[in-house]
Amino acid sequence: MISTNKIHANSWFIIANPTSGNQNFSKKWKEIQLNLKKQHIDYTSVFTQYAKHEIELVQNAIQKGFRNIISVGGDGTLHHVVNGIMLQRYVKTSNITIGVIPLGTGNDWIKHYNIPNSIKKSIHIIFQKKRVLQDIGLIKTLNNTPTYFNNVAGIGFDAYVVSTLKKLKKLGKLSYTIAGIYGSIFYKKPILKIIIDDKEITEKSLLTIFGICKYSGGGMQFTEQVDAADGLLDITVAKNLNFFDVVKSIHKLYNGSIMHHKKVETYKTKEITIVPKTLKPFVQADGELIGTGPIKVSIIQRAIQFCIP
């Protein structure tokens, strides 16, 4: 008798978020099915029905023997798929492969690997069978709850912008700019104690970013010289930047030169701890709000395989 595991070992399990992006999902799904058929792909597909449903769907699929997962949606969908893989205990996470068909608003993770925002081209990339083992970040909050991230996480201003974005999603990519301007006016900067290796920083801070990949916030670059498999977090600490600093530096956020601002410091480390001394700043992971500080962030090297060009 052939086991269920062997039956599914070479099949793909597709998790699609029908609410991703600002698009006609029904039309896009038909296009996806057509392109999968052209590639003669064996797959099983499911749609998410509620927030974080991806986690449960991934774990059930892995238990049934699937080792190849396709995430159809945006950065949030991919984030929850990654968490489903990292939280399961059936197989080594590095034995799992993720392919991405982007349908979201920001689609920041795909920018790092130059994956086109195209259904046809992204499906072609998945079945070229080129893989990369990528690092995954781990955030633990005060009550030790784990959240994993595959792209960029942060505490402070960027997470505040994420909280504002939820009201502006219908505006598409413009929502990031509007949320950023709103945040630069109304965000109150906390005093943070930041511990990196043997260095301790305590001061008022706009944000602290933990990067594995390069882009976040709809194409902004808060990290540089990023290697997504070097076992190190790329840390950017923006200190007491004021409203005028932010406005004058908008273009620098998109070309990456913000890291050279006199009020910005960068580090590479395996672990960082942040304890808010005033206020309770939001924490975001891959554009998803996960709570407030204090937090401890670490890295898991070469944890999951991803399909890339």
C-alpha positions in Angstrom: 0.0 0.0 0.0 1.4 3.4 -1.0 1.5 5.9 1.9 -0.2 9.3 1.7 3.2 11.0 2.3 4.6 9.4 -0.9 1.6 10.4 -2.9 1.9 14.1 -2.0 5.7 14.4 -2.0 5.9 15.8 -5.5 2.5 17.6 -5.5 1.9 21.2 -4.7 -0.4 22.5 -2.0 -1.8 25.9 -3.0 -3.1 28.3 -0.4 -4.9 31.3 -1.9 -6.2 34.3 0.0 -9.2 35.6 -1.9 -9.1 39.0 -0.1 -5.5 39.8 -1.2 -4.8 43.1 -3.0 -7.2 45.4 -4.7 -8.1 43.1 -7.6 -10.8 40.8 -9.0 -9.8 37.5 -7.4 -12.2 35.3 -9.4 -10.6 36.5 -12.6 -7.1 36.1 -11.3 -7.8 32.6 -10.0 -9.0 31.5 -13.4 -5.7 32.8 -14.9 -3.7 30.9 -12.2 -5.6 27.7 -13.0 -5.0 28.1 -16.7 -1.3 28.6 -16.3 -0.9 25.7 -13.9 -2.7 23.4 -16.4 -0.3 24.5 -19.1 2.6 23.5 -16.9 0.9 20.1 -16.2 1.1 20.6 -12.5 -0.3 18.2 -9.9 -1.8 20.3 -7.1 -4.4 20.7 -4.4 -5.8 24.1 -3.7 -7.7 25.7 -0.8 -8.9 29.2 0.0 -8.4 30.9 3.3 -11.6 31.7 5.2 -10.4 33.8 8.1 -7.4 35.6 9.6 -4.3 33.3 10.0 -6.1 30.4 8.5 -3.0 29.7 6.4 -1.2 28.4 9.6 -3.7 25.7 10.1 -3.9 24.8 6.4 -0.1 24.5 6.1 0.2 22.3 9.1 -2.6 20.0 7.9 -1.0 19.8 4.4 2.5 18.9 5.8 1.0 16.3 8.1 -0.7 14.7 4.9 2.7 14.6 3.2 2.9 17.8 1.1 6.4 19.4 1.0 5.8 22.0 -1.7 3.5 25.0 -0.8 2.4 27.8 -3.1 1.3 31.1 -1.4 -1.2 33.0 -3.5 -1.7 36.5 -2.1 0.4 39.3 -0.6 3.1 39.6 2.0 0.6 38.8 4.8 -0.4 35.5 3.2 3.2 34.5 2.8 3.9 35.5 6.4 1.3 33.2 7.7 2.4 30.4 5.5 5.9 30.7 6.8 4.6 30.7 10.4 2.6 27.5 9.7 5.8 25.8 8.5 8.0 27.1 11.4 5.4 26.1 14.0 4.8 22.5 12.8 6.8 19.6 14.2 6.3 16.9 11.5 9.4 17.5 9.4 12.5 19.7 9.2 11.5 23.2 8.0 14.3 23.1 5.5 12.6 20.2 3.7 9.7 22.5 2.8 9.6 24.6 -0.4 7.5 27.7 -0.9 6.6 29.3 -4.2 4.8 32.6 -4.4 2.2 33.9 -6.8 1.8 37.6 -5.9 -1.6 39.2 -5.6 -1.1 41.6 -2.7 -0.8 45.4 -2.4 2.8 45.7 -1.3 4.5 42.5 -2.4 7.8 43.5 -0.8 9.3 40.1 -0.4 9.3 39.3 -4.1 11.2 42.5 -4.9 14.2 41.2 -3.0 14.5 38.3 -5.5 13.3 40.2 -8.6 10.3 37.9 -8.9 7.9 39.6 -11.4 4.5 40.7 -10.1 2.9 38.6 -12.8 0.9 35.4 -12.5 2.3 33.8 -15.6 6.0 34.7 -14.9 5.8 33.8 -11.2 4.3 30.3 -12.0 7.1 29.8 -14.6 9.7 30.6 -11.9 8.2 28.1 -9.4 8.5 25.3 -11.9 12.0 26.1 -13.1 12.9 24.4 -9.8 15.6 26.9 -8.7 15.6 27.1 -4.9 17.3 29.1 -2.2 17.5 28.3 1.5 16.6 31.5 3.3 17.0 32.7 6.9 13.8 33.2 9.0 13.5 35.6 11.9 11.9 34.9 15.2 10.3 37.4 17.5 9.4 36.5 21.1 7.2 38.9 23.1 7.1 39.3 26.9 4.8 36.2 27.3 7.2 34.2 25.1 4.8 34.0 22.2 6.8 33.2 19.0 6.2 34.9 15.6 8.3 34.2 12.6 9.1 36.5 9.7 10.7 36.0 6.3 11.2 39.6 5.2 11.3 42.7 7.5 10.0 43.3 11.0 10.2 46.3 13.3 9.1 48.2 16.3 8.0 51.9 16.4 7.0 54.1 13.5 6.9 51.4 10.8 4.5 49.3 12.9 2.4 52.5 13.6 2.1 53.0 9.8 1.0 49.3 9.5 -1.8 50.0 12.0 -2.9 53.0 9.9 -2.7 51.1 6.6 -5.6 48.8 7.5 -8.0 51.8 7.0 -6.4 52.8 3.6 -5.9 49.4 1.8 -8.4 50.3 -0.9 -6.1 53.1 -2.1 -3.5 50.5 -3.3 0.1 51.5 -3.3 -0.8 55.1 -2.5 -1.9 53.9 0.9 1.7 53.5 2.1 2.6 57.1 1.3 -0.5 58.5 3.0 0.0 56.3 6.0 3.6 57.4 6.2 2.7 61.1 6.1 0.0 60.6 8.7 2.4 58.7 11.0 5.1 61.4 10.7 2.6 64.0 12.0 0.9 62.0 14.8 3.3 59.3 15.9 4.8 59.8 19.4 8.3 58.4 19.8 9.0 56.1 22.8 12.3 55.8 24.7 13.7 52.4 24.0 16.4 50.3 25.6 18.1 48.4 22.7 20.6 45.7 23.5 22.7 44.5 20.6 25.5 42.0 21.6 27.5 43.9 24.3 26.2 47.3 23.2 23.2 49.1 25.0 21.4 52.1 23.6 18.7 54.0 25.6 17.1 57.0 23.9 14.0 58.3 22.1 13.7 56.3 18.9 11.6 56.6 15.7 11.9 53.0 14.8 14.1 49.9 14.9 14.1 47.6 11.9 15.1 43.9 11.8 15.8 42.9 8.2 16.3 39.6 6.5 15.4 40.9 3.0 15.7 44.3 1.5 12.3 45.9 1.0 9.3 46.8 3.1 6.4 49.3 3.3 5.7 49.2 -0.4 9.3 49.3 -1.7 11.1 51.3 1.0 14.6 50.2 1.9 15.5 50.3 5.6 18.4 47.9 5.3 21.4 47.6 3.0 24.0 45.0 2.0 21.5 42.3 2.9 22.3 38.6 2.6 19.1 36.6 3.3 21.2 33.5 4.2 24.1 34.8 6.2 22.6 34.0 9.6 22.5 37.7 10.7 19.7 40.2 11.2 20.3 43.5 9.5 19.4 46.1 12.1 18.5 49.8 11.4 18.0 52.1 14.4 16.5 55.5 13.5 16.9 57.7 16.5 15.1 60.9 17.3 14.2 61.9 13.7 11.5 64.6 13.7 8.7 65.4 11.2 11.0 67.6 9.0 13.8 64.9 9.0 11.2 62.4 7.7 9.7 64.6 5.1 13.2 65.7 3.8 14.3 62.0 3.7 11.2 60.5 1.9 13.3 59.8 -1.3 16.1 58.3 0.8 13.6 55.7 2.2 13.1 54.4 -1.4 16.7 54.5 -2.6 18.2 53.1 0.6 20.4 56.0 1.5 18.4 56.7 4.7 21.0 54.4 6.4 23.6 57.2 5.9 21.5 59.8 7.8 23.4 61.1 10.9 20.6 60.0 13.1 20.5 56.4 11.8 22.7 53.6 12.9 23.0 50.1 11.4 24.2 46.8 12.9 24.5 43.1 12.0 23.7 40.6 14.7 22.2 37.3 15.6 20.0 38.6 18.4 18.6 41.9 19.6 16.4 42.7 22.7 14.2 45.8 22.9 12.6 47.1 26.1 10.3 50.2 25.8 10.9 52.6 28.7 8.0 54.8 27.8 4.8 54.2 25.9 3.9 50.9 24.2 5.1 51.0 20.6 3.5 48.5 18.1 5.6 45.6 16.7 5.1 44.4 13.1 6.4 41.4 11.2 6.1 41.3 7.4 3.5 44.1 7.6 1.4 42.2 10.1 0.8 43.7 13.6 1.8 41.2 16.3 1.5 43.3 19.5 3.7 45.6 21.5 7.2 45.4 23.2 9.3 44.3 24.9 10.6 41.8 22.4 13.6 39.5 21.7 14.5 39.0 18.1 16.8 36.2 16.8 17.6 34.4 13.5 17.2 30.9 12.3 19.7 30.3 9.4 18.7 28.7 6.1 15.4 27.6 7.5 13.0 27.3 4.5 13.5 26.8 0.7 12.0 29.4 -1.6 11.5 29.3 -5.4 13.4 32.2 -7.1 14.4 33.2 -10.7 
